[in-house]
Structure formats: structure tokens, C-alpha cells
Amino acid sequence: MTGYEIVVVRYGTRQTVRSEVFLNYGLYGEPDAPIGMDYFFWIVRNDEHTFVVDTGFSRAGGAKRKRTTLIDPVEAFGALGVHPADAPTVIVTHAHYDHIGNLGHFDRSPVVLARAEAEFWAGPHSRHVQFHHSVEDAELAGLAAVVDSGRAVLFDERTTVADGIEVIRVGGHTPGQSVVRVETAAGPVLLASDAVHYYEESEKAMPFVSVADLVGMYAGFDTVGALATGGQVISGHDPATLDRFGRDGGPLGDATAVIGRARA
């Protein structure tokens, strides 16, 4: 059975400027200006299965970086009927603090992530400040423990986690940055996560400031475009995301959007 719905959950936000989010922004000859950045996690489910895509930042991880927490992701999961005790499969698109901050709450769940992502953060180059500023050591240790325990489902380039849900490594932002293609009740949807922080990145080929492989990021934009043919794209951080898909007004009010409502 496919026909999934995707719940987009906005749990945090911050205000910054464009020169802080687009790489070498001065090269574009555009004036600097304020820009918002929202923080999301996602739930993919139908009447039979539930998948969690990323887990948001922890309160400590967000506070350290002066991010505004709108709702604690752990509370949001509960409000939306997602319970760690049920051991839903967790798909990790990449290991930054705002994507695995609450992974420890899902201590019985299988965890799907790219092998390149797991290996990079366990390797020597992850200590460098250009990479390390986006992670928490305790959270990386927790991810390593998941791998060591055998709960990790590692893949190389792409994997099908269920009929209608495919995870594809695109790299760029991080070595194992992945996207999730979902067959929803409303048609195919590409959950781009941080392969596309802002829609403007892929639409205008403007890379994000945090990048492990610049050529890979440009190639990732092309991959996203190819994978999204005939479907919709969910960004990783664009404040326009909820309004693009329509705010839901469910248990979390206007903090969610639901694409392809499929549940009875």
C-alpha cells in the first residue's frame, strides 16, 4: 500500500540576513536583506506505516545557537500520534544538530541513513570548524551507537524503505545528504530536506553557505529537479513552505501542512 501523507512540522525559527545563508552572496550583486529560516521535521504515514524523517534540534542545541523553539519536537511527535515506543522507522537525511537532535528518543527504531554520512561524521575531517559548528558531539556519539548496535540501515546511493518511499543520496551540503521521494495520495512528492534549504537555491542555483562539496551541491540541484519532475518539492528551511502546501490547522494549529491526506 502506498498513498502516503506527509506532515510538515514547523518547530523552530530564526531571523538572519541573506549574506549569512547564501554562499559568497556578494558575487550576485544583490543588496543584503533580512530573511527568515524555519526549522522542520516530517512525518510520512498511511494507515499501515509511519516513518519519521529527521527529529529536529534539541532544546539545548537550539538554545546554544539562539534559535527560537516554537514547539519542542518531542512534544510535537506526541501530539501528532507518533510515539517512540512504537519504534517507527527514522530516516535521517543528514546528521546536523537540527536534524538528529532528538534521535535518542527513538531508541528502538531502525534508522536509515547514507553510509557516506555515517562514515564522514565518524572520521577525522568532521572535527574541522567548518563542519563541526553544525553538530553536537553527544548527538554524533548517539548516532555512532545506533550504527554499532545494528539498528542503522545504511545505504550507498539509494534505497527503498517501503513501497512508495525511496531515499536517495545527493551529497553537497554534507557527504551523505539525502532526499526522500514519496508516492503520496496527491501524487509524487520530493522531500528535499537540506539539499534545498530555500527554493531560491535550486531555482536560481544559489548554494547555501554551509557546503561540503560545492560541485556536488550544484549537481544536487539538478538531481532534485530530475526527481521532482511531475511532482512537488518540500524545502528544508524555507518559510514559504507551509503556505505553499496550505497550513493544516490540526493538533498543532498552523504549524503544520499535510500533503496527500491519506489516513482514514
C-alpha positions in Angstrom: 0.0 0.0 0.0 1.3 3.4 -0.9 -0.8 6.6 -0.8 1.1 8.2 2.0 0.6 11.6 3.5 3.4 13.9 4.5 3.1 16.0 7.6 5.4 19.1 7.5 6.0 20.3 11.0 7.5 23.8 11.7 9.0 23.6 15.2 11.5 26.5 15.2 12.6 29.7 13.5 15.2 32.4 13.4 15.8 35.7 11.6 19.0 36.4 9.8 20.2 38.1 6.6 20.7 36.8 3.1 24.5 37.1 3.2 24.5 34.7 6.1 22.7 31.9 4.2 23.8 32.1 0.6 27.5 31.2 -0.2 29.6 34.2 -1.3 26.4 36.3 -1.6 28.3 39.4 -2.7 29.0 37.8 -6.0 25.4 38.1 -7.0 25.4 41.9 -6.9 22.2 42.0 -4.9 21.7 44.1 -1.8 21.7 42.3 1.5 18.3 42.0 3.2 16.6 40.2 6.1 15.5 36.6 5.6 13.8 34.1 7.9 14.8 30.5 8.4 12.3 27.9 9.6 13.1 24.5 11.1 11.1 21.4 10.2 10.8 17.7 10.6 8.5 15.5 8.7 6.2 12.5 9.2 5.4 10.2 6.3 2.5 7.8 7.0 -0.6 5.9 5.8 -3.0 3.6 7.7 -0.3 0.9 7.9 3.0 2.5 8.4 4.7 5.6 9.9 8.1 7.0 9.1 9.8 9.9 10.8 12.1 12.0 8.6 14.6 13.7 10.9 13.9 14.6 14.5 14.6 18.4 14.9 17.0 20.1 17.2 17.1 19.5 20.9 16.3 22.4 23.2 19.9 22.6 24.2 21.2 22.5 20.6 18.8 25.2 19.5 19.4 27.5 22.5 23.2 27.3 22.0 22.7 28.8 18.6 20.0 31.2 19.7 17.2 29.5 17.6 13.6 30.1 18.7 11.8 26.9 19.6 8.1 27.1 18.7 7.3 23.7 20.0 9.6 21.0 21.4 9.8 18.3 18.7 9.3 15.6 21.3 6.0 17.2 22.3 5.0 17.7 18.7 5.6 14.0 17.9 3.3 13.0 20.7 0.6 15.5 19.6 0.7 14.0 16.2 0.4 10.4 17.4 4.0 9.4 16.8 5.3 7.5 19.8 8.9 6.2 20.3 7.5 3.1 22.0 6.0 2.1 18.6 9.6 2.1 17.1 8.7 3.9 13.8 11.5 3.8 11.3 13.5 7.0 11.3 15.0 8.4 8.1 18.0 10.7 8.8 18.6 13.0 5.8 21.9 14.2 7.4 23.5 14.5 10.8 23.4 18.2 11.6 22.1 19.3 15.0 18.7 20.4 13.7 18.0 17.0 12.1 19.2 14.5 14.7 18.8 16.4 17.9 16.1 14.1 19.3 17.2 10.8 17.7 17.9 9.4 21.2 14.1 9.4 21.9 13.7 6.8 19.2 15.9 4.3 21.0 14.2 1.2 19.5 13.7 2.4 15.9 15.6 1.3 12.8 17.5 4.4 11.5 18.0 4.8 7.7 20.9 7.0 6.6 23.5 7.1 3.9 26.7 5.2 4.6 28.7 8.2 3.5 27.0 10.3 6.2 27.7 7.9 9.0 31.3 7.4 7.9 32.1 11.1 7.5 31.0 12.1 11.0 32.9 9.1 12.4 36.0 10.2 10.5 38.8 12.7 11.1 37.6 15.6 9.0 34.4 16.1 10.9 36.4 17.9 13.7 37.2 20.9 11.5 35.2 24.0 12.5 33.6 24.4 9.0 31.8 21.1 9.7 31.8 20.8 13.4 29.8 24.0 14.1 26.7 22.3 12.7 26.8 19.3 15.0 26.7 18.2 18.6 29.2 15.7 19.9 26.8 13.9 22.1 24.4 13.5 19.2 27.1 12.2 16.9 28.0 9.7 19.6 24.4 8.7 19.8 24.3 8.2 16.0 27.5 6.1 16.2 25.9 4.0 18.9 22.9 3.3 16.6 25.3 2.1 13.9 27.3 0.0 16.3 24.1 -1.6 17.7 23.0 -2.8 14.3 19.9 -0.6 14.2 21.2 1.5 11.4 20.1 0.7 7.9 23.0 2.1 5.8 22.8 2.5 2.0 25.2 3.7 -0.6 23.3 5.7 -3.3 19.6 4.9 -2.9 17.3 2.6 -1.1 13.6 1.7 -1.0 12.4 1.7 2.6 8.9 0.7 1.8 6.7 0.5 -1.3 6.4 4.2 -2.4 9.2 5.6 -0.3 12.7 5.9 -1.7 15.7 7.6 -0.1 18.4 9.0 -2.4 21.8 10.3 -1.5 22.6 13.6 -3.3 25.5 14.9 -1.2 26.6 18.5 -1.5 25.5 20.0 1.8 27.0 17.1 3.6 28.6 13.9 2.2 25.5 11.9 2.8 22.8 14.5 2.4 19.7 12.6 1.2 16.3 13.3 -0.2 13.1 11.2 0.2 10.8 10.6 -2.7 7.3 9.7 -1.6 4.2 8.5 -3.5 1.5 10.4 -1.7 -2.2 10.2 -2.2 -1.8 13.6 -4.1 1.0 12.3 -6.3 4.8 12.1 -6.1 6.5 14.5 -3.7 10.2 15.0 -3.2 11.1 15.8 0.4 14.4 17.7 -0.3 15.5 18.5 3.2 18.7 20.5 3.1 19.5 19.6 -0.5 17.3 22.6 -0.9 17.2 24.8 2.2 15.4 27.6 0.3 13.5 27.2 -3.0 15.6 30.0 -4.3 18.7 27.8 -4.1 17.6 25.4 -6.7 15.6 27.9 -8.8 18.5 30.3 -9.1 21.5 28.0 -8.5 22.5 29.9 -5.3 24.3 27.4 -3.0 23.8 27.5 0.8 26.6 28.8 2.9 27.3 25.5 4.6 28.6 23.1 2.0 30.9 20.0 2.0 31.1 19.7 -1.8 30.2 22.7 -3.9 30.1 20.9 -7.2 28.1 18.2 -5.5 25.6 20.8 -4.3 25.1 22.1 -7.8 24.7 18.6 -9.1 22.2 18.0 -6.3 20.0 20.8 -7.6 19.9 19.1 -10.9 19.1 15.8 -9.2 16.3 17.4 -7.3 14.9 18.8 -10.5 15.0 15.5 -12.2 13.5 13.6 -9.3 10.7 16.2 -8.8 9.5 16.0 -12.5 5.7 16.0 -12.3 5.7 16.4 -8.5 6.2 18.8 -5.7 9.3 19.7 -3.6 9.4 20.3 0.1 12.3 22.5 1.2 14.4 22.1 4.3 14.1 25.6 5.8 12.1 28.0 3.5 9.5 30.0 5.5 7.3 29.8 2.4 6.9 26.0 2.7 3.8 25.8 4.9 1.9 28.3 2.8 3.0 26.7 -0.4 1.2 23.5 0.7 -1.5 25.0 2.9 -1.5 25.2 6.7 -3.4 22.3 8.2 -4.9 23.6 11.4 -4.6 20.2 13.1 -3.4 19.4 16.6 -0.5 21.9 16.2 -2.6 24.6 14.7 -0.9 26.5 11.8 2.5 24.9 12.5 1.8 22.0 10.1 0.9 21.3 6.5 -0.4 17.9 5.2 0.3 16.8 1.7 -1.9 14.0 0.4 -4.1 13.3 3.3 -4.4 9.5 3.3 -5.4 8.3 6.7 -8.9 7.1 7.5 
